[in-house]
Amino acid sequence: MIDLSPEQQAIVDAPLVPLAVVACAGSGKTFTAVHRLLEVRRRLGEARGRAALLSFSNVAVNTFRDSYRPLVESLPSSAGRQRVEIDTLDGFLTSNILRPHASRTMGCPRTPFLVSGAEPFLENKDFKFWAQPAKGDAYPVPRNEIGDVVANFRDSVSQFHYRKHKTLIQITNGKAVVARLGQIGAYTHNLGQYWALRTLQSQPLIRAAIARRYPHILVDESQDLGTIHQAILLELAAAGSQISLIGDPAQGIYEFAGADGTFLKDYGKQAGVQSYPLTRNYRSVPSVVALANALSNRADTADRPVPELSHGAFFIAYKPVDRDKLIVAFQAAILSAGLSVERSAIVCRGSAMVESVAGAELAMGQGLVKQFARAAVLRDKRRDYLGAFKSVAGCITGLLQKLGDDWLPSLIQTARHPEMKPIRREIWTFTRNPDEGLPASSLVADTQWHPLLVQRVKALLDRLQMQFGLLPVDKVGNKLKKTKLLNRPLQAAADLATEQQSILRVDTVHKVKGESLDALLYLAEKDHVEALLRGVDTELGRIGYVAATRARNLLWLAIPPAALPALRPALVSKGFVEAGATVGTASEVAPGSA
């Protein structure tokens, strides 16, 4: 896809008014949004207002920026070529509201800072959120799960919950603890949205100034707008910003935040908002597009022709004990179809199964040692270097004394804190290097891995003290005991034997949303499949739809054998093809490889 389609061109050429663009999966939303941004900037001419294009992930933002850069050369120099802002929505809120203005609303004497949950000061009882389940006694939210405290804004009232096992548990002291955290400037990602909204509501001059600075704001993936994001955009719209939304309501999978696609669907009904569709899928082969239509009750068109090599949507049963065999067979099918393993993935409904497939949930030990062990597995099996670094950084923070409340957030976000880069470099080098830093997960945990860990962590702490004056806690060894480490490698023997499996990315459906993957294996439970087959009226159904529509060429749906007889007729009626027998049996056949 190089030229704009008629549908896309209509959106680009639309008047400078609020738009509601409802798009199908793979319809070129990014391509369309960037061209719309360019056209808005062209029409603004010499006006000093800025046009903003916002999304929800750094990957999407980088794609927008790379696409906009060559296009902007077509504008005359007088058109304010660079007077645009391309960022994540939360990045936009942080740079324009939170950091410069929220301290007055929060009542803190400093620039607000992001916390991750590893900060020791969060153990203070004044900063403990208390969750009250429907049955049983109230209990404190663990410090490391503070990011699961979510704020919503419904019927003009703020609500606070603890997100646990996909359910929301009421917090009894949410407003009070958020206020106390605010007084020292601390916020999480979600609570940052809360404070941005509060700032706009309490400082009308700031709200008006931002609306003047950004007269046009386009939000991609708008089905992901939660209740607080919605309220923020409506505040800016009331102050004069023209807000345009583009997205696919069938992909609204953040229901805990109120992001179920309803806001996008209803936005086009508001006075002054013009609605436009995108109905052509440029990503997937026709059989996958037909499946997506059957699941979402749409009638979108496939742009791609039918390929000669193996392709399509298949279902197969597998026994959990034979999961590694299934993954090996999936990789073989990818290669036989001439597709890229690096551009393919295994996806699961939740992070628990992701960690099970990746082996990270098997991390041994306790306390800081368990976190170091988990980091080693993340690095060695999942190749998740950033996740490993964050885990190690949290451990090192727990081994240092007299740190400021914002030390760990500053270490992780060195773009805003360049003075922390030398320290980050030391910890990053330690994390990545199994020969001299964090020991390899292939070593026997209690007799080989642990002695090296203690020795190398102490050496790292010595370097941090000598180079940066950072003081380690007393008796470091007491915090690095080998309790609950077993006499075997951190990675299970099966993980070490299945070396080719580690090449395949393993992630949640939420993490791959917005991506195009050559091939995708969705490991599903019976209720996941049932919800998928019922359509996109529930969050679980939409999660399945997102998984299915990531696949460009090859989609495998893996389900428990006991569920197969009941599910087979509905799967076939939707467009899935049954392939092979249960993985692990003598008659197994790899789907998509015939």
BELZIQUI-V297904 format. One record per residue. N is the residue number from 1. RES is the residue in three letters. SS is DSSP state (a for helix, b for strand, c for the rest). Layout:
n=<N & N>
res=<RES & RES>
ss=<SS & SS>
This chain:
n=<1 & 2 & 3 & 4 & 5 & 6 & 7 & 8 & 9 & 10 & 11 & 12 & 13 & 14 & 15 & 16 & 17 & 18 & 19 & 20 & 21 & 22 & 23 & 24 & 25 & 26 & 27 & 28 & 29 & 30 & 31 & 32 & 33 & 34 & 35 & 36 & 37 & 38 & 39 & 40 & 41 & 42 & 43 & 44 & 45 & 46 & 47 & 48 & 49 & 50 & 51 & 52 & 53 & 54 & 55 & 56 & 57 & 58 & 59 & 60 & 61 & 62 & 63 & 64 & 65 & 66 & 67 & 68 & 69 & 70 & 71 & 72 & 73 & 74 & 75 & 76 & 77 & 78 & 79 & 80 & 81 & 82 & 83 & 84 & 85 & 86 & 87 & 88 & 89 & 90 & 91 & 92 & 93 & 94 & 95 & 96 & 97 & 98 & 99 & 100 & 101 & 102 & 103 & 104 & 105 & 106 & 107 & 108 & 109 & 110 & 111 & 112 & 113 & 114 & 115 & 116 & 117 & 118 & 119 & 120 & 121 & 122 & 123 & 124 & 125 & 126 & 127 & 128 & 129 & 130 & 131 & 132 & 133 & 134 & 135 & 136 & 137 & 138 & 139 & 140 & 141 & 142 & 143 & 144 & 145 & 146 & 147 & 148 & 149 & 150 & 151 & 152 & 153 & 154 & 155 & 156 & 157 & 158 & 159 & 160 & 161 & 162 & 163 & 164 & 165 & 166 & 167 & 168 & 169 & 170 & 171 & 172 & 173 & 174 & 175 & 176 & 177 & 178 & 179 & 180 & 181 & 182 & 183 & 184 & 185 & 186 & 187 & 188 & 189 & 190 & 191 & 192 & 193 & 194 & 195 & 196 & 197 & 198 & 199 & 200 & 201 & 202 & 203 & 204 & 205 & 206 & 207 & 208 & 209 & 210 & 211 & 212 & 213 & 214 & 215 & 216 & 217 & 218 & 219 & 220 & 221 & 222 & 223 & 224 & 225 & 226 & 227 & 228 & 229 & 230 & 231 & 232 & 233 & 234 & 235 & 236 & 237 & 238 & 239 & 240 & 241 & 242 & 243 & 244 & 245 & 246 & 247 & 248 & 249 & 250 & 251 & 252 & 253 & 254 & 255 & 256 & 257 & 258 & 259 & 260 & 261 & 262 & 263 & 264 & 265 & 266 & 267 & 268 & 269 & 270 & 271 & 272 & 273 & 274 & 275 & 276 & 277 & 278 & 279 & 280 & 281 & 282 & 283 & 284 & 285 & 286 & 287 & 288 & 289 & 290 & 291 & 292 & 293 & 294 & 295 & 296 & 297 & 298 & 299 & 300 & 301 & 302 & 303 & 304 & 305 & 306 & 307 & 308 & 309 & 310 & 311 & 312 & 313 & 314 & 315 & 316 & 317 & 318 & 319 & 320 & 321 & 322 & 323 & 324 & 325 & 326 & 327 & 328 & 329 & 330 & 331 & 332 & 333 & 334 & 335 & 336 & 337 & 338 & 339 & 340 & 341 & 342 & 343 & 344 & 345 & 346 & 347 & 348 & 349 & 350 & 351 & 352 & 353 & 354 & 355 & 356 & 357 & 358 & 359 & 360 & 361 & 362 & 363 & 364 & 365 & 366 & 367 & 368 & 369 & 370 & 371 & 372 & 373 & 374 & 375 & 376 & 377 & 378 & 379 & 380 & 381 & 382 & 383 & 384 & 385 & 386 & 387 & 388 & 389 & 390 & 391 & 392 & 393 & 394 & 395 & 396 & 397 & 398 & 399 & 400 & 401 & 402 & 403 & 404 & 405 & 406 & 407 & 408 & 409 & 410 & 411 & 412 & 413 & 414 & 415 & 416 & 417 & 418 & 419 & 420 & 421 & 422 & 423 & 424 & 425 & 426 & 427 & 428 & 429 & 430 & 431 & 432 & 433 & 434 & 435 & 436 & 437 & 438 & 439 & 440 & 441 & 442 & 443 & 444 & 445 & 446 & 447 & 448 & 449 & 450 & 451 & 452 & 453 & 454 & 455 & 456 & 457 & 458 & 459 & 460 & 461 & 462 & 463 & 464 & 465 & 466 & 467 & 468 & 469 & 470 & 471 & 472 & 473 & 474 & 475 & 476 & 477 & 478 & 479 & 480 & 481 & 482 & 483 & 484 & 485 & 486 & 487 & 488 & 489 & 490 & 491 & 492 & 493 & 494 & 495 & 496 & 497 & 498 & 499 & 500 & 501 & 502 & 503 & 504 & 505 & 506 & 507 & 508 & 509 & 510 & 511 & 512 & 513 & 514 & 515 & 516 & 517 & 518 & 519 & 520 & 521 & 522 & 523 & 524 & 525 & 526 & 527 & 528 & 529 & 530 & 531 & 532 & 533 & 534 & 535 & 536 & 537 & 538 & 539 & 540 & 541 & 542 & 543 & 544 & 545 & 546 & 547 & 548 & 549 & 550 & 551 & 552 & 553 & 554 & 555 & 556 & 557 & 558 & 559 & 560 & 561 & 562 & 563 & 564 & 565 & 566 & 567 & 568 & 569 & 570 & 571 & 572 & 573 & 574 & 575 & 576 & 577 & 578 & 579 & 580 & 581 & 582 & 583 & 584 & 585 & 586 & 587 & 588 & 589 & 590 & 591 & 592 & 593 & 594>
res=<MET & ILE & ASP & LEU & SER & PRO & GLU & GLN & GLN & ALA & ILE & VAL & ASP & ALA & PRO & LEU & VAL & PRO & LEU & ALA & VAL & VAL & ALA & CYS & ALA & GLY & SER & GLY & LYS & THR & PHE & THR & ALA & VAL & HIS & ARG & LEU & LEU & GLU & VAL & ARG & ARG & ARG & LEU & GLY & GLU & ALA & ARG & GLY & ARG & ALA & ALA & LEU & LEU & SER & PHE & SER & ASN & VAL & ALA & VAL & ASN & THR & PHE & ARG & ASP & SER & TYR & ARG & PRO & LEU & VAL & GLU & SER & LEU & PRO & SER & SER & ALA & GLY & ARG & GLN & ARG & VAL & GLU & ILE & ASP & THR & LEU & ASP & GLY & PHE & LEU & THR & SER & ASN & ILE & LEU & ARG & PRO & HIS & ALA & SER & ARG & THR & MET & GLY & CYS & PRO & ARG & THR & PRO & PHE & LEU & VAL & SER & GLY & ALA & GLU & PRO & PHE & LEU & GLU & ASN & LYS & ASP & PHE & LYS & PHE & TRP & ALA & GLN & PRO & ALA & LYS & GLY & ASP & ALA & TYR & PRO & VAL & PRO & ARG & ASN & GLU & ILE & GLY & ASP & VAL & VAL & ALA & ASN & PHE & ARG & ASP & SER & VAL & SER & GLN & PHE & HIS & TYR & ARG & LYS & HIS & LYS & THR & LEU & ILE & GLN & ILE & THR & ASN & GLY & LYS & ALA & VAL & VAL & ALA & ARG & LEU & GLY & GLN & ILE & GLY & ALA & TYR & THR & HIS & ASN & LEU & GLY & GLN & TYR & TRP & ALA & LEU & ARG & THR & LEU & GLN & SER & GLN & PRO & LEU & ILE & ARG & ALA & ALA & ILE & ALA & ARG & ARG & TYR & PRO & HIS & ILE & LEU & VAL & ASP & GLU & SER & GLN & ASP & LEU & GLY & THR & ILE & HIS & GLN & ALA & ILE & LEU & LEU & GLU & LEU & ALA & ALA & ALA & GLY & SER & GLN & ILE & SER & LEU & ILE & GLY & ASP & PRO & ALA & GLN & GLY & ILE & TYR & GLU & PHE & ALA & GLY & ALA & ASP & GLY & THR & PHE & LEU & LYS & ASP & TYR & GLY & LYS & GLN & ALA & GLY & VAL & GLN & SER & TYR & PRO & LEU & THR & ARG & ASN & TYR & ARG & SER & VAL & PRO & SER & VAL & VAL & ALA & LEU & ALA & ASN & ALA & LEU & SER & ASN & ARG & ALA & ASP & THR & ALA & ASP & ARG & PRO & VAL & PRO & GLU & LEU & SER & HIS & GLY & ALA & PHE & PHE & ILE & ALA & TYR & LYS & PRO & VAL & ASP & ARG & ASP & LYS & LEU & ILE & VAL & ALA & PHE & GLN & ALA & ALA & ILE & LEU & SER & ALA & GLY & LEU & SER & VAL & GLU & ARG & SER & ALA & ILE & VAL & CYS & ARG & GLY & SER & ALA & MET & VAL & GLU & SER & VAL & ALA & GLY & ALA & GLU & LEU & ALA & MET & GLY & GLN & GLY & LEU & VAL & LYS & GLN & PHE & ALA & ARG & ALA & ALA & VAL & LEU & ARG & ASP & LYS & ARG & ARG & ASP & TYR & LEU & GLY & ALA & PHE & LYS & SER & VAL & ALA & GLY & CYS & ILE & THR & GLY & LEU & LEU & GLN & LYS & LEU & GLY & ASP & ASP & TRP & LEU & PRO & SER & LEU & ILE & GLN & THR & ALA & ARG & HIS & PRO & GLU & MET & LYS & PRO & ILE & ARG & ARG & GLU & ILE & TRP & THR & PHE & THR & ARG & ASN & PRO & ASP & GLU & GLY & LEU & PRO & ALA & SER & SER & LEU & VAL & ALA & ASP & THR & GLN & TRP & HIS & PRO & LEU & LEU & VAL & GLN & ARG & VAL & LYS & ALA & LEU & LEU & ASP & ARG & LEU & GLN & MET & GLN & PHE & GLY & LEU & LEU & PRO & VAL & ASP & LYS & VAL & GLY & ASN & LYS & LEU & LYS & LYS & THR & LYS & LEU & LEU & ASN & ARG & PRO & LEU & GLN & ALA & ALA & ALA & ASP & LEU & ALA & THR & GLU & GLN & GLN & SER & ILE & LEU & ARG & VAL & ASP & THR & VAL & HIS & LYS & VAL & LYS & GLY & GLU & SER & LEU & ASP & ALA & LEU & LEU & TYR & LEU & ALA & GLU & LYS & ASP & HIS & VAL & GLU & ALA & LEU & LEU & ARG & GLY & VAL & ASP & THR & GLU & LEU & GLY & ARG & ILE & GLY & TYR & VAL & ALA & ALA & THR & ARG & ALA & ARG & ASN & LEU & LEU & TRP & LEU & ALA & ILE & PRO & PRO & ALA & ALA & LEU & PRO & ALA & LEU & ARG & PRO & ALA & LEU & VAL & SER & LYS & GLY & PHE & VAL & GLU & ALA & GLY & ALA & THR & VAL & GLY & THR & ALA & SER & GLU & VAL & ALA & PRO & GLY & SER & ALA>
ss=<c & c & c & c & c & a & a & a & a & a & a & a & c & c & c & c & c & c & b & b & b & b & b & c & c & c & c & c & a & a & a & a & a & a & a & a & a & a & a & a & a & a & a & a & c & c & c & c & c & c & b & b & b & b & b & c & c & a & a & a & a & a & a & a & a & a & a & a & a & a & a & a & a & a & c & c & a & a & a & c & c & c & c & b & b & b & b & b & a & a & a & a & a & a & a & a & a & a & a & a & a & a & a & a & a & a & c & c & c & c & c & c & b & b & c & c & c & c & c & a & a & a & a & c & a & a & a & c & c & b & b & b & c & c & c & c & c & c & b & b & c & c & a & a & a & a & a & a & b & b & b & b & b & b & c & c & b & b & b & b & b & b & b & b & c & c & b & b & b & b & b & c & c & a & a & a & a & a & a & a & a & a & a & a & c & b & b & c & a & a & a & a & a & a & a & a & a & a & a & a & a & a & c & a & a & a & a & a & a & a & a & a & a & c & c & b & b & b & b & c & c & a & a & a & c & c & a & a & a & a & a & a & a & a & a & a & a & a & c & c & c & b & b & b & b & b & b & c & a & a & a & c & c & b & a & a & a & c & b & c & c & a & a & a & a & a & a & c & c & c & c & c & c & b & b & b & b & b & c & b & b & c & c & c & c & a & a & a & a & a & a & a & a & a & a & a & c & c & c & c & b & b & c & c & c & c & c & c & c & c & c & b & b & b & b & b & b & b & c & a & a & a & a & a & a & a & a & a & a & a & a & a & a & a & a & a & c & c & c & c & c & c & c & c & b & b & b & b & c & c & a & a & a & a & a & a & a & a & c & a & a & a & c & c & c & c & a & a & a & a & a & a & a & a & a & a & a & a & a & a & c & c & c & c & a & a & a & a & a & a & a & a & a & a & a & a & a & a & c & b & b & c & c & c & c & c & a & a & a & a & a & a & c & c & c & c & c & a & a & a & a & a & a & a & a & a & a & a & a & a & a & a & c & c & c & c & c & c & c & c & c & c & c & b & a & a & a & a & a & a & a & a & a & a & a & a & a & a & a & a & a & a & a & a & a & a & a & a & c & c & b & b & c & c & c & a & a & a & a & c & c & c & c & c & c & c & c & c & b & c & c & c & a & a & a & a & a & c & a & a & a & a & a & c & b & b & b & b & a & a & a & a & c & c & c & c & b & b & b & b & b & b & b & c & c & a & a & a & a & a & a & a & a & a & c & c & c & c & a & a & a & a & a & a & a & a & a & a & a & c & b & b & b & b & b & b & b & b & b & c & a & a & a & a & a & a & a & a & a & a & a & a & a & a & c & c & b & b & c & c & c & c & b & c & c & c & c & c & c & c & c & c & c & c>
